[in-house]
Amino acid sequence: MAPTEPADDRQIYDLMVAPLIPQAIQLTLALGVFEALASGSMDIGSLRKELGLGERGAHALLTVLVAMQMLKRDGERYALSDLARRYLLPQSPFCLRSQLGAGASPQAWMLNSLRHDQPRFPERVGAWEQGEALPDAEAATGRMHALSFAPATALAARGAFEGVHRLLDVAGGSGAIAIAAAQHDRALRCTLFELPAVCSVGDAYLAQHGVQDRVALHPGDMFRDPLPLDHDGVAFSNVLHDWDLEQGGALARSAFEALQPGGRIFIHEMLLSDAHDGPLTVALFSLLMLFTTRGRQYTGAELCALLSEAGFVDARVSPGLGYYSLVSARRP
């Protein structure tokens, strides 16, 4: 019998990103991160210069290393952990680098991403940024639905959208948030705002889940078109991590303009800790974002600050399913 309720899914996410662990270690060894820190701690600016890393690349890789307890982070300074000093420095009598892939060549495109803050296929992301649907929009939407639907269902079941009468799901792909919310509350009306080519894909998911009568489609480009009015809730699920904070801020301001006073914004993401020291799986997803998008995983504090700068008040972080959290705020 198929499950009817989502359960804590952290274990499956751990397995999904596990292949990135040896790749991250190979990149670290090839760049000489441990040797650079052998004499003492360094601030991130000096470490970037020493290793030839971009700002986003340095943040992504160093956060993974802190989460793996290979480095220690104190503010903007990084140092070797006892683990790394004992087992990962070449001069240590207990060095185990050979067992971790020392000498293996990491993928050249991964090094390029770390050094230049560029995704592997920048033309793909550029076209997406210009409002063009991905050539594999149907498959990409399916992948994102698989990632989003269980956490979205858990959010709705926990009453995350209680008090909202009309919910706008921005760049929601399949409409996972809208579907889950509409299934939980039959009085709620939702709108899926997506690129025209993706709307046709999303329509099939609405039909599959039996919510076509309660979830409308509104084609548009979130970076160029104003968001539809007459909603008292605006949701972004797995959207902001695709873009930098400047673009995320623009999306938050667009939501602010679309909402009436009292309207609420919801940002649904896997969050890094405010100390940037994990969880490891979220840190690895952030590294994946470096390779595939212009964004990264953010902390709750970063997203609350982004919402405050856009004019929202009462920003808060609530736990979601597994690694997911919900950052919400209100237009005054």
C-alpha positions as CSV (number, residue, x, y, z in Angstrom):
1,M,0.0,0.0,0.0
2,A,1.3,3.4,-0.9
3,P,2.2,5.8,2.0
4,T,-0.4,8.5,2.6
5,E,1.8,10.8,4.8
6,P,5.4,12.0,4.5
7,A,7.9,10.9,7.0
8,D,11.3,12.3,8.0
9,D,13.3,12.0,4.8
10,R,16.8,13.0,5.9
11,Q,18.2,9.6,5.3
12,I,17.2,9.5,1.7
13,Y,18.7,13.0,1.1
14,D,21.9,11.9,2.8
15,L,22.1,9.1,0.3
16,M,21.3,11.4,-2.6
17,V,24.3,13.7,-2.0
18,A,26.7,11.1,-0.7
19,P,28.5,10.8,-4.0
20,L,29.6,14.5,-3.6
21,I,31.7,13.6,-0.5
22,P,34.6,12.0,-2.3
23,Q,34.5,14.6,-5.0
24,A,34.7,17.4,-2.4
25,I,37.7,15.7,-0.8
26,Q,39.4,15.3,-4.1
27,L,38.9,19.0,-4.8
28,T,40.2,19.9,-1.4
29,L,43.3,17.9,-1.8
30,A,44.0,19.1,-5.4
31,L,43.6,22.8,-4.2
32,G,45.9,22.3,-1.3
33,V,43.5,23.6,1.4
34,F,45.1,21.7,4.2
35,E,48.6,22.8,3.3
36,A,47.4,26.4,3.1
37,L,46.2,26.3,6.7
38,A,49.1,24.2,8.1
39,S,50.7,27.2,9.7
40,G,47.6,28.7,11.2
41,S,44.2,30.1,10.6
42,M,43.4,32.4,7.7
43,D,40.5,34.8,6.9
44,I,38.4,33.9,4.0
45,G,39.7,36.7,1.8
46,S,43.3,35.5,2.2
47,L,42.4,31.9,1.8
48,R,40.5,32.7,-1.4
49,K,43.6,34.5,-2.8
50,E,45.9,31.7,-1.7
51,L,43.7,29.0,-3.3
52,G,42.4,30.9,-6.3
53,L,38.8,30.5,-5.4
54,G,35.7,32.6,-6.2
55,E,33.6,34.0,-3.4
56,R,30.7,31.6,-3.9
57,G,33.1,28.6,-4.6
58,A,35.0,29.3,-1.4
59,H,31.9,29.6,0.7
60,A,30.5,26.3,-0.7
61,L,33.6,24.2,-0.3
62,L,34.7,25.6,3.0
63,T,31.2,25.1,4.5
64,V,31.3,21.4,3.4
65,L,34.7,21.0,5.1
66,V,33.5,22.6,8.3
67,A,30.4,20.3,8.2
68,M,32.7,17.3,7.8
69,Q,34.8,18.5,10.8
70,M,37.9,18.9,8.7
71,L,38.0,22.6,9.3
72,K,37.0,24.9,12.2
73,R,35.3,28.3,11.5
74,D,35.5,31.3,13.8
75,G,33.7,34.2,12.2
76,E,35.4,34.7,8.8
77,R,38.5,32.8,9.8
78,Y,39.2,29.1,9.1
79,A,41.6,26.7,10.7
80,L,42.5,23.0,10.6
81,S,40.5,20.8,12.9
82,D,42.4,18.3,15.1
83,L,41.2,15.6,12.7
84,A,42.7,17.2,9.6
85,R,46.0,18.1,11.4
86,R,46.4,14.5,12.5
87,Y,45.3,12.6,9.5
88,L,45.3,14.9,6.4
89,L,48.6,16.8,6.5
90,P,51.4,15.1,4.5
91,Q,53.9,15.6,7.2
92,S,51.8,13.8,9.8
93,P,53.0,10.3,10.7
94,F,49.3,9.2,10.7
95,C,48.4,10.7,7.3
96,L,45.7,8.9,5.5
97,R,45.5,11.1,2.4
98,S,46.2,8.1,0.1
99,Q,43.1,6.4,1.4
100,L,41.0,9.5,0.5
101,G,41.9,9.9,-3.1
102,A,45.1,12.0,-2.9
103,G,46.6,12.2,-6.4
104,A,43.3,11.6,-8.1
105,S,42.3,14.3,-10.5
106,P,39.0,16.0,-9.8
107,Q,36.7,17.0,-12.6
108,A,38.1,20.0,-14.4
109,W,34.7,21.7,-14.6
110,M,34.3,21.4,-10.9
111,L,37.6,23.2,-10.3
112,N,36.4,25.8,-12.9
113,S,33.2,26.3,-10.9
114,L,35.1,26.8,-7.7
115,R,37.5,29.2,-9.2
116,H,35.1,31.3,-11.3
117,D,31.8,30.9,-9.5
118,Q,30.3,29.6,-12.7
119,P,27.9,26.7,-13.1
120,R,28.9,23.8,-15.3
121,F,26.6,24.9,-18.1
122,P,26.3,28.7,-17.8
123,E,24.4,29.0,-21.1
124,R,21.7,26.8,-19.7
125,V,21.3,29.0,-16.5
126,G,21.6,32.1,-18.6
127,A,18.7,31.1,-20.9
128,W,16.7,30.2,-17.8
129,E,17.5,33.6,-16.3
130,Q,16.2,35.2,-19.5
131,G,12.8,33.6,-19.2
132,E,13.4,30.6,-21.5
133,A,12.1,27.2,-20.3
134,L,14.8,24.5,-20.0
135,P,14.9,22.1,-23.0
136,D,14.1,19.3,-20.6
137,A,11.4,21.2,-18.7
138,E,9.2,18.1,-18.3
139,A,12.0,16.0,-16.8
140,A,13.3,18.9,-14.7
141,T,9.8,19.5,-13.3
142,G,9.5,15.8,-12.4
143,R,12.8,15.9,-10.5
144,M,11.8,19.0,-8.6
145,H,8.3,17.6,-7.8
146,A,10.0,14.4,-6.4
147,L,12.1,16.7,-4.1
148,S,9.4,19.1,-3.1
149,F,6.1,17.2,-2.7
150,A,6.7,15.4,0.5
151,P,8.0,18.5,2.3
152,A,5.2,20.6,0.9
153,T,2.6,18.0,2.1
154,A,4.1,18.1,5.6
155,L,3.9,21.9,5.6
156,A,0.3,22.0,4.7
157,A,-0.6,19.3,7.2
158,R,1.1,21.3,9.9
159,G,-1.0,24.4,9.2
160,A,1.7,26.5,7.6
161,F,-0.8,28.3,5.4
162,E,-3.6,28.6,8.0
163,G,-5.4,31.9,7.5
164,V,-4.4,32.3,3.9
165,H,-7.3,32.3,1.4
166,R,-5.5,32.7,-1.9
167,L,-2.0,31.4,-2.2
168,L,0.4,32.2,-5.1
169,D,3.0,29.5,-5.9
170,V,5.8,31.3,-7.7
171,A,8.1,29.3,-10.1
172,G,6.6,26.2,-8.5
173,G,7.1,23.9,-11.5
174,S,4.6,21.2,-10.8
175,G,2.9,23.3,-8.3
176,A,3.9,21.1,-5.4
177,I,3.1,23.8,-2.7
178,A,-0.2,24.7,-4.4
179,I,-1.2,21.1,-4.7
180,A,-0.4,20.2,-1.1
181,A,-2.1,23.3,0.2
182,A,-5.2,22.8,-1.9
183,Q,-5.5,19.1,-0.9
184,H,-5.3,20.0,2.8
185,D,-7.7,22.9,2.7
186,R,-10.5,22.6,0.1
187,A,-11.6,26.2,0.7
188,L,-8.1,27.5,-0.3
189,R,-7.6,28.8,-3.8
190,C,-4.2,28.8,-5.3
191,T,-2.4,30.1,-8.4
192,L,0.7,28.5,-10.0
193,F,2.8,31.3,-11.6
194,E,5.3,29.8,-14.1
195,L,6.9,30.2,-17.5
196,P,4.4,29.4,-20.2
197,A,6.1,26.2,-21.3
198,V,6.2,25.0,-17.7
199,C,2.6,25.8,-17.1
200,S,1.6,23.1,-19.6
201,V,3.7,20.6,-17.6
202,G,2.3,21.8,-14.3
203,D,-1.2,21.4,-15.6
204,A,-0.7,17.7,-15.8
205,Y,0.3,17.5,-12.1
206,L,-2.7,19.5,-11.1
207,A,-4.9,17.0,-13.0
208,Q,-3.1,14.0,-11.5
209,H,-3.7,15.3,-8.0
210,G,-7.3,16.4,-8.7
211,V,-6.9,20.1,-7.9
212,Q,-7.5,21.7,-11.3
213,D,-10.7,23.3,-10.0
214,R,-8.8,25.0,-7.1
215,V,-5.4,25.8,-8.6
216,A,-5.3,28.2,-11.5
217,L,-2.4,28.7,-14.0
218,H,-0.9,32.1,-14.6
219,P,1.9,32.2,-17.2
220,G,4.7,34.7,-16.6
221,D,8.3,35.4,-15.9
222,M,9.1,36.2,-12.2
223,F,12.0,38.4,-13.1
224,R,10.2,40.5,-15.6
225,D,6.5,40.4,-15.0
226,P,4.6,41.7,-12.0
227,L,3.2,38.9,-9.8
228,P,-0.6,38.5,-9.9
229,L,-2.5,40.5,-7.4
230,D,-5.4,39.4,-5.2
231,H,-3.4,36.8,-3.2
232,D,-2.8,37.0,0.6
233,G,0.1,34.5,0.5
234,V,3.1,34.2,-1.8
235,A,5.2,31.1,-1.7
236,F,8.7,30.4,-3.1
237,S,9.7,26.7,-2.7
238,N,13.2,25.7,-3.7
239,V,13.5,28.9,-5.7
240,L,15.8,31.3,-3.9
241,H,18.6,28.8,-3.7
242,D,18.9,29.0,-7.5
243,W,19.9,32.7,-7.4
244,D,22.1,35.1,-5.6
245,L,20.9,37.3,-2.7
246,E,20.5,40.3,-5.0
247,Q,18.1,38.4,-7.3
248,G,16.4,36.9,-4.2
249,G,15.9,40.3,-2.8
250,A,14.3,41.4,-6.1
251,L,11.8,38.5,-5.9
252,A,11.0,39.4,-2.3
253,R,10.3,43.0,-3.3
254,S,8.1,41.8,-6.1
255,A,6.1,39.7,-3.6
256,F,5.8,42.7,-1.3
257,E,4.4,44.8,-4.1
258,A,1.8,42.1,-5.0
259,L,0.6,41.6,-1.4
260,Q,-1.9,43.8,0.5
261,P,-1.1,44.8,4.1
262,G,-1.3,41.7,6.2
263,G,-0.3,39.4,3.4
264,R,2.4,36.8,4.0
265,I,5.4,35.5,2.2
266,F,6.7,31.9,2.6
267,I,10.2,30.7,1.6
268,H,10.6,27.0,1.7
269,E,14.2,25.8,1.6
270,M,16.8,23.5,3.2
271,L,18.7,25.9,5.4
272,L,22.3,26.0,6.5
273,S,22.9,26.7,10.2
274,D,23.5,30.3,11.1
275,A,27.0,29.3,12.1
276,H,27.6,27.9,8.5
277,D,28.8,24.6,10.0
278,G,26.2,22.2,8.5
279,P,24.2,20.1,8.3
280,L,26.5,18.3,6.0
281,T,23.8,17.2,3.5
282,V,22.6,20.8,3.2
283,A,26.2,22.0,2.7
284,L,26.6,19.4,0.0
285,F,23.4,20.7,-1.7
286,S,25.0,24.2,-1.6
287,L,28.0,22.8,-3.4
288,L,25.6,21.3,-5.9
289,M,24.0,24.7,-6.4
290,L,27.4,26.1,-7.3
291,F,27.8,23.5,-10.0
292,T,24.3,23.9,-11.4
293,T,22.9,27.4,-10.6
294,R,23.9,30.9,-9.6
295,G,22.8,30.4,-6.0
296,R,23.5,28.4,-2.9
297,Q,21.7,27.2,0.3
298,Y,21.2,30.1,2.7
299,T,20.9,30.4,6.4
300,G,17.6,31.4,8.2
301,A,19.3,34.6,9.3
302,E,20.2,35.5,5.7
303,L,16.7,35.0,4.5
304,C,15.1,36.8,7.4
305,A,17.4,39.8,6.7
306,L,16.5,39.6,3.0
307,L,12.8,39.8,3.8
308,S,13.3,42.6,6.3
309,E,15.2,44.6,3.6
310,A,12.3,44.1,1.3
311,G,9.9,45.7,3.8
312,F,8.4,42.6,5.5
313,V,8.1,42.3,9.3
314,D,7.8,39.5,11.8
315,A,10.3,37.3,9.9
316,R,10.6,33.8,11.5
317,V,12.0,30.4,10.8
318,S,9.8,27.3,11.4
319,P,10.9,23.7,11.1
320,G,9.7,21.7,8.1
321,L,10.1,18.1,7.1
322,G,13.6,16.7,7.5
323,Y,16.2,19.2,6.4
324,Y,13.5,21.7,5.1
325,S,12.5,24.8,6.9
326,L,9.9,27.6,6.3
327,V,10.9,31.2,6.5
328,S,7.8,33.4,6.7
329,A,7.1,37.1,7.2
330,R,4.2,39.6,6.9
331,R,3.6,42.8,4.9
332,P,2.8,45.5,7.4
